[in-house]
Every structure is written in C-alpha cells, then in structure tokens.
C-alpha cells in the first residue's frame, strides 16, 4: 500500500468529485469534433512564433519569413509528437496504479483521466501523421533510481504534472492565437480545457504523496527527489530543440544549430517563462529545494 493519506483526505475527495462531474459535463467525441482539411497552408505560422525555439535569437531576424513558417511547421509536429510519447508514458503508469492499494480514492477519476488522455493521444497523432507524415522520435527520458514504491509513485505523478504544465503553457497560448489555422487552435483549445482539470488533480495528488513521504523519508532522499525533478524539467524543455526538426526545415548544420540555440540566453528565458507557475508550485510544496 502506498499511503493512507490520500484515502483519509476529505478535501481531496471533494475535489475529485467536482473534477469527475466536470469531465462528464464537458465530454465530447474527438472523432466527430474536429474537421481535418486535406492540407494546411505551408506559408503560415503553425505555432505561435513566440513559442518557437528561434524566438528572441539572431535566427529569428536572419531567417526568411518562409523559413520561419517552415520551421514552425516542423516544430509544431515535434511538439505534438512530444504529447504522443508523453501521454503513452503517463497512461502506462496510471493504468498500472488504478484500483490498486493506496490509490482507491483517485481511481474513479483515473477512469476519466485515462479516457481523455487516450483521446488526446489520438488527435495529436492524427495531426502529426496527416500534416507532417511522421511522429518524431524522442530521446530517452531522465532516469533515476526509485528505492521505494512511495518515491516511485511520487516521481511518476510529479513527472506527469511537469509534462502537463509544459504542454498547457503552449496550448493556452495557441488556442487563442488568430495567426494560426482554426484546426491548430481547436486541438490546442480542447486540450487546454481537459488539461486544466488534469493539472488541478495532479497538483493535489502530488502534494498528498509528498506529505506522506516526508513522514519517513531521509534528507538525502528528499534532496535526490529535488535534483531529479530539476533534471526532468530541463530534459522536458530540451526536447523541444530537436535536430531532425531543423534538418526537415531545410536548415544547415542542424546539430550545431541546436547547440547554439540551447546556449542562447533566449532559451533560459523561455524555459523560465514556461515553468514559472510549475516552479513556484514545486518550491512552495518543498518538492524542489
């Protein structure tokens, strides 16, 4: 059993009931919801320019508008590919815990979570394959030892939360960006609607798992968790900088370009903007020391 803290928490039960009701009220059929044009115009923004990896760097000034539009197409395909891979991981982890000891209370909401995330994975994959002809492969994730089931579960749900908050930062911006095609705005809008519930759930669950762990964890274990989450945040953001994206966009020396963009001050500023709310939450709860 992971913890009795979750099962005893009446506030958490109340939040789960409200989120489950909202999931039911907001339910939609993704297979009927979206209209998929045969093609999308190549000469347009496929991602808000402020979210692209060249924003704020010299490349945003030296590349032609056509090159920037092409790059935004492939960066958007990479972003949705990240969603496909991230959702696959979180589904495996959540399915492995539903209706198991220690997770009795959130299991009812897990059903909504699993169903919604499976549908998200479908429409992100559909976009990638229709308009990009591929789902980009991703590098291996940040690894770390998990010496106990409690630590393992905390890291799993903290990773899910970090991933969802990164994605939602992009979704919420692109959902309302009129420079983007309605199909692009639409998938970001509907994902943001669902992720707002998942993030609310994730923050509550991670906080409860952390509270329970602190009762028995050593200072070294807590330090290791903090260091692991910092590495995971960096790894997650680094995944947006994909050399194959630059190659597919027709840019020369893609690996050297990635390295230069990663070393740019704009990259650090972009990561800080993206994880501003996430970092505040992790620091406030003591997960990051």
Number of C-alpha atoms within 10 A of each C-alpha: 9 19 16 16 13 23 14 11 12 10 10 18 15 11 14 22 14 13 19 19 14 13 19 10 9 11 12 13 8 15 10 7 11 13 11 13 9 7 8 15 10 13 13 17 23 26 27 19 18 12 19 20 22 24 18 18 15 12 14 16 12 10 14 11 14 13 16 23 21 23 27 26 26 24 25 24 26 25 22 24 23 23 20 22 16 20 22 14 14 19 19 11 15 20 15 10 17 19 16 13 12 18 19 15 20 20 18 15 19 23 15 18 21 18 11 20 20 15 17 22 19 16 18 21 22 17 21 22 14 14 17 16 12 15 20 20 12 14 10 8 12 14 9 15 10 15 9 10 12 19 19 16 19 23 22 16 20 24 23 22 23 22 22 21 23 20 22 22 17 18 23 19 17 25 22 16 15 11 14 17 16 16 16 21 22 19 21 22 20 18 22 23 17 19 24 16 17 23 18 14 20 21 18 16 19 23 20 18 22 22 16 18 19 13 8 9 14 11 10 9 16 19 13 17 23 19 15 18 20 16 15 21 19 14 15 20 17 15 16 18 23 22 18 18 23 21 16 15 19 13 16 11 11 18 15 11 19 20 12 12 20 16 11 15 11 17 21 15 11 18 16 13 14 19 18 14 13 20 18 12 15 20 12 11 15 15 22 19 14
